Amino acid sequence: MFELVEPIGTITFSTVPDEAFMALGMRNYWDGYFAGRAAPLGLAPAEVVHAVFYNFADGEVARHIPWVWGKITPQEAIAVRERGSATALRQRIGELADSSGLLRVADLATRAAVSAPTEGRVLYAGLRALDVPAEPVARLWHAATLLREHRGDGHNIALVAHGIGGTEAHVLLALSLGMRAQEFGRIHHLPKAQLAAVVDGLRRRGLVDAAGGFTDAGREIKERIEALTDELAAPPYDVLSTDELDELVAGLEPIAAALSGGGQ
């Protein structure tokens, strides 16, 4: 389900929504990113957004929050994000957007997406408080975003349970991809001393070896975190019968294939 839902949810971070935010006065991509993704939290301060988003380095959120709220309100950002994401999704999936099966897929995905408990799922809870779009393509995007952020909240829970901080999580991800921390795009821009201190901390815990690569213990904790993330992401789908879940998978597969087959 992650592989089928993720491409739909991440359409939010593509060119069309980005240009919509830029047209409203955002200075760069990240202004639009934080305005759109943080909007369900209302006018939460940077410290709260940093905690909820979990894996941004100290100070990165504060470069955008609350500055963006001087240009756009959270309510406006929610509307811009939905319109831009639905437009981008419609463009990317082509005639599938008007197919007879898309309405059923959107309905099944939405049933799952609004069924999970919200306790401990801050961003998911914020999204649940929003109205579900009536238009099928927008509704499918909204459902995918709910499921994506529900999973993301669960991933944060798994990281906390294993004592892994946000930047540490990026280091472990980099190593799982066969890269050193300083080569990984999401953290390579950090000051060298800061990144070295994070790696040193993981080394002292026995998760990273002297050369900066995975130890067996590091690989094991990464695998445990991913397994727990999957487990915590399962509850939304419990509301669907086996046949309905099979139907949802079959309906999402061509959409995910269309999204993975082209550029943004």
Contacts in CASP RR format, 6 or more apart in sequence:
PFRMAT RR
TARGET T0000
AUTHOR 0000-0000-0000
METHOD contacts of the structure
MODEL  1
MFELVEPIGTITFSTVPDEAFMALGMRNYWDGYFAGRAAPLGLAPAEVVH
AVFYNFADGEVARHIPWVWGKITPQEAIAVRERGSATALRQRIGELADSS
GLLRVADLATRAAVSAPTEGRVLYAGLRALDVPAEPVARLWHAATLLREH
RGDGHNIALVAHGIGGTEAHVLLALSLGMRAQEFGRIHHLPKAQLAAVVD
GLRRRGLVDAAGGFTDAGREIKERIEALTDELAAPPYDVLSTDELDELVA
GLEPIAAALSGGGQ
1 147 0 8 1.000
1 233 0 8 1.000
1 237 0 8 1.000
1 249 0 8 1.000
2 151 0 8 1.000
2 230 0 8 1.000
2 233 0 8 1.000
3 256 0 8 1.000
4 249 0 8 1.000
4 252 0 8 1.000
4 253 0 8 1.000
4 255 0 8 1.000
4 256 0 8 1.000
5 109 0 8 1.000
5 144 0 8 1.000
5 147 0 8 1.000
5 148 0 8 1.000
5 252 0 8 1.000
6 144 0 8 1.000
6 148 0 8 1.000
7 255 0 8 1.000
7 256 0 8 1.000
7 259 0 8 1.000
7 260 0 8 1.000
8 89 0 8 1.000
8 140 0 8 1.000
8 141 0 8 1.000
8 144 0 8 1.000
8 252 0 8 1.000
8 255 0 8 1.000
8 256 0 8 1.000
8 259 0 8 1.000
9 85 0 8 1.000
9 141 0 8 1.000
9 144 0 8 1.000
9 145 0 8 1.000
9 148 0 8 1.000
10 148 0 8 1.000
11 17 0 8 1.000
11 85 0 8 1.000
11 88 0 8 1.000
11 89 0 8 1.000
11 92 0 8 1.000
11 141 0 8 1.000
11 259 0 8 1.000
12 36 0 8 1.000
12 37 0 8 1.000
12 81 0 8 1.000
12 85 0 8 1.000
12 88 0 8 1.000
12 141 0 8 1.000
12 145 0 8 1.000
13 33 0 8 1.000
14 88 0 8 1.000
14 264 0 8 1.000
15 88 0 8 1.000
15 264 0 8 1.000
16 84 0 8 1.000
16 85 0 8 1.000
16 87 0 8 1.000
16 88 0 8 1.000
16 91 0 8 1.000
17 32 0 8 1.000
17 80 0 8 1.000
17 81 0 8 1.000
17 84 0 8 1.000
17 85 0 8 1.000
17 88 0 8 1.000
18 29 0 8 1.000
18 32 0 8 1.000
20 80 0 8 1.000
20 83 0 8 1.000
20 84 0 8 1.000
21 31 0 8 1.000
21 32 0 8 1.000
21 35 0 8 1.000
21 36 0 8 1.000
21 72 0 8 1.000
21 77 0 8 1.000
21 80 0 8 1.000
21 81 0 8 1.000
22 28 0 8 1.000
22 32 0 8 1.000
24 71 0 8 1.000
24 72 0 8 1.000
24 76 0 8 1.000
24 80 0 8 1.000
25 31 0 8 1.000
25 71 0 8 1.000
25 72 0 8 1.000
26 32 0 8 1.000
26 35 0 8 1.000
26 68 0 8 1.000
26 71 0 8 1.000
26 72 0 8 1.000
30 63 0 8 1.000
30 64 0 8 1.000
31 64 0 8 1.000
31 67 0 8 1.000
31 68 0 8 1.000
31 71 0 8 1.000
32 64 0 8 1.000
32 68 0 8 1.000
32 77 0 8 1.000
33 64 0 8 1.000
34 49 0 8 1.000
34 61 0 8 1.000
34 64 0 8 1.000
34 65 0 8 1.000
34 68 0 8 1.000
35 64 0 8 1.000
35 68 0 8 1.000
35 69 0 8 1.000
35 71 0 8 1.000
35 72 0 8 1.000
35 74 0 8 1.000
35 77 0 8 1.000
35 81 0 8 1.000
36 77 0 8 1.000
36 78 0 8 1.000
36 80 0 8 1.000
36 81 0 8 1.000
37 53 0 8 1.000
37 81 0 8 1.000
37 123 0 8 1.000
38 44 0 8 1.000
38 49 0 8 1.000
38 52 0 8 1.000
38 53 0 8 1.000
38 65 0 8 1.000
38 74 0 8 1.000
39 74 0 8 1.000
39 75 0 8 1.000
39 77 0 8 1.000
39 78 0 8 1.000
39 81 0 8 1.000
40 74 0 8 1.000
40 78 0 8 1.000
40 123 0 8 1.000
40 126 0 8 1.000
40 127 0 8 1.000
40 129 0 8 1.000
40 130 0 8 1.000
41 48 0 8 1.000
41 49 0 8 1.000
41 52 0 8 1.000
41 74 0 8 1.000
41 122 0 8 1.000
41 123 0 8 1.000
41 126 0 8 1.000
42 74 0 8 1.000
43 66 0 8 1.000
43 69 0 8 1.000
43 74 0 8 1.000
44 52 0 8 1.000
44 65 0 8 1.000
45 65 0 8 1.000
45 66 0 8 1.000
46 59 0 8 1.000
46 61 0 8 1.000
46 62 0 8 1.000
46 64 0 8 1.000
46 65 0 8 1.000
46 66 0 8 1.000
49 61 0 8 1.000
49 65 0 8 1.000
50 56 0 8 1.000
50 58 0 8 1.000
50 59 0 8 1.000
50 60 0 8 1.000
50 61 0 8 1.000
50 62 0 8 1.000
52 122 0 8 1.000
52 123 0 8 1.000
52 156 0 8 1.000
53 61 0 8 1.000
53 123 0 8 1.000
54 156 0 8 1.000
54 159 0 8 1.000
54 165 0 8 1.000
54 166 0 8 1.000
54 169 0 8 1.000
55 165 0 8 1.000
55 166 0 8 1.000
55 167 0 8 1.000
55 169 0 8 1.000
55 170 0 8 1.000
55 186 0 8 1.000
56 166 0 8 1.000
57 167 0 8 1.000
57 187 0 8 1.000
57 190 0 8 1.000
57 194 0 8 1.000
68 77 0 8 1.000
72 80 0 8 1.000
78 130 0 8 1.000
82 133 0 8 1.000
82 138 0 8 1.000
82 141 0 8 1.000
82 142 0 8 1.000
83 138 0 8 1.000
85 138 0 8 1.000
85 141 0 8 1.000
85 145 0 8 1.000
86 133 0 8 1.000
86 135 0 8 1.000
86 137 0 8 1.000
86 138 0 8 1.000
86 141 0 8 1.000
88 264 0 8 1.000
89 97 0 8 1.000
89 137 0 8 1.000
89 140 0 8 1.000
89 141 0 8 1.000
89 259 0 8 1.000
90 97 0 8 1.000
90 137 0 8 1.000
92 258 0 8 1.000
92 259 0 8 1.000
92 262 0 8 1.000
92 263 0 8 1.000
93 255 0 8 1.000
93 258 0 8 1.000
93 259 0 8 1.000
94 258 0 8 1.000
96 102 0 8 1.000
96 254 0 8 1.000
96 255 0 8 1.000
96 258 0 8 1.000
97 137 0 8 1.000
101 251 0 8 1.000
102 136 0 8 1.000
102 137 0 8 1.000
102 140 0 8 1.000
102 255 0 8 1.000
103 136 0 8 1.000
104 247 0 8 1.000
104 251 0 8 1.000
105 140 0 8 1.000
105 248 0 8 1.000
105 251 0 8 1.000
105 252 0 8 1.000
105 255 0 8 1.000
106 136 0 8 1.000
106 137 0 8 1.000
106 139 0 8 1.000
106 140 0 8 1.000
106 143 0 8 1.000
107 139 0 8 1.000
108 240 0 8 1.000
108 244 0 8 1.000
108 247 0 8 1.000
108 248 0 8 1.000
109 140 0 8 1.000
109 143 0 8 1.000
109 144 0 8 1.000
109 147 0 8 1.000
109 248 0 8 1.000
109 252 0 8 1.000
110 132 0 8 1.000
110 139 0 8 1.000
110 140 0 8 1.000
110 142 0 8 1.000
110 143 0 8 1.000
111 239 0 8 1.000
111 240 0 8 1.000
112 143 0 8 1.000
112 147 0 8 1.000
112 236 0 8 1.000
112 237 0 8 1.000
112 239 0 8 1.000
112 240 0 8 1.000
112 248 0 8 1.000
113 142 0 8 1.000
113 143 0 8 1.000
113 144 0 8 1.000
113 146 0 8 1.000
113 147 0 8 1.000
113 150 0 8 1.000
113 236 0 8 1.000
114 128 0 8 1.000
114 132 0 8 1.000
114 143 0 8 1.000
114 146 0 8 1.000
115 235 0 8 1.000
115 236 0 8 1.000
115 238 0 8 1.000
115 239 0 8 1.000
116 124 0 8 1.000
116 150 0 8 1.000
116 235 0 8 1.000
116 236 0 8 1.000
117 235 0 8 1.000
118 124 0 8 1.000
118 125 0 8 1.000
118 128 0 8 1.000
120 153 0 8 1.000
120 157 0 8 1.000
121 149 0 8 1.000
121 150 0 8 1.000
121 153 0 8 1.000
121 154 0 8 1.000
122 153 0 8 1.000
123 149 0 8 1.000
123 152 0 8 1.000
123 153 0 8 1.000
124 146 0 8 1.000
124 149 0 8 1.000
124 150 0 8 1.000
124 153 0 8 1.000
127 142 0 8 1.000
127 145 0 8 1.000
127 146 0 8 1.000
127 149 0 8 1.000
128 146 0 8 1.000
130 142 0 8 1.000
132 139 0 8 1.000
132 142 0 8 1.000
132 143 0 8 1.000
133 139 0 8 1.000
133 141 0 8 1.000
133 142 0 8 1.000
140 255 0 8 1.000
146 236 0 8 1.000
147 233 0 8 1.000
147 236 0 8 1.000
150 233 0 8 1.000
150 236 0 8 1.000
151 229 0 8 1.000
151 232 0 8 1.000
151 233 0 8 1.000
152 229 0 8 1.000
152 233 0 8 1.000
154 229 0 8 1.000
154 232 0 8 1.000
154 233 0 8 1.000
155 225 0 8 1.000
155 229 0 8 1.000
155 232 0 8 1.000
157 228 0 8 1.000
157 232 0 8 1.000
158 225 0 8 1.000
158 228 0 8 1.000
158 229 0 8 1.000
158 232 0 8 1.000
159 165 0 8 1.000
159 166 0 8 1.000
159 169 0 8 1.000
159 225 0 8 1.000
161 228 0 8 1.000
162 221 0 8 1.000
162 224 0 8 1.000
162 225 0 8 1.000
164 172 0 8 1.000
164 221 0 8 1.000
164 225 0 8 1.000
167 187 0 8 1.000
167 190 0 8 1.000
167 195 0 8 1.000
167 198 0 8 1.000
168 198 0 8 1.000
168 201 0 8 1.000
168 202 0 8 1.000
170 181 0 8 1.000
170 184 0 8 1.000
170 186 0 8 1.000
170 187 0 8 1.000
171 181 0 8 1.000
171 184 0 8 1.000
171 187 0 8 1.000
171 198 0 8 1.000
171 199 0 8 1.000
171 202 0 8 1.000
171 208 0 8 1.000
172 202 0 8 1.000
172 207 0 8 1.000
172 218 0 8 1.000
172 221 0 8 1.000
172 222 0 8 1.000
172 225 0 8 1.000
173 184 0 8 1.000
173 186 0 8 1.000
173 222 0 8 1.000
174 180 0 8 1.000
174 181 0 8 1.000
174 183 0 8 1.000
174 184 0 8 1.000
174 186 0 8 1.000
174 187 0 8 1.000
175 181 0 8 1.000
175 208 0 8 1.000
175 212 0 8 1.000
175 213 0 8 1.000
175 214 0 8 1.000
175 218 0 8 1.000
175 222 0 8 1.000
176 214 0 8 1.000
176 219 0 8 1.000
176 222 0 8 1.000
177 184 0 8 1.000
180 212 0 8 1.000
180 213 0 8 1.000
181 187 0 8 1.000
181 188 0 8 1.000
181 195 0 8 1.000
181 198 0 8 1.000
181 199 0 8 1.000
181 212 0 8 1.000
182 188 0 8 1.000
182 192 0 8 1.000
182 195 0 8 1.000
187 195 0 8 1.000
188 195 0 8 1.000
199 208 0 8 1.000
199 212 0 8 1.000
201 208 0 8 1.000
202 208 0 8 1.000
202 218 0 8 1.000
203 209 0 8 1.000
203 210 0 8 1.000
203 212 0 8 1.000
205 217 0 8 1.000
206 215 0 8 1.000
206 217 0 8 1.000
206 218 0 8 1.000
207 214 0 8 1.000
207 215 0 8 1.000
207 217 0 8 1.000
207 218 0 8 1.000
207 221 0 8 1.000
208 214 0 8 1.000
208 215 0 8 1.000
208 218 0 8 1.000
209 215 0 8 1.000
214 222 0 8 1.000
237 245 0 8 1.000
240 248 0 8 1.000
END
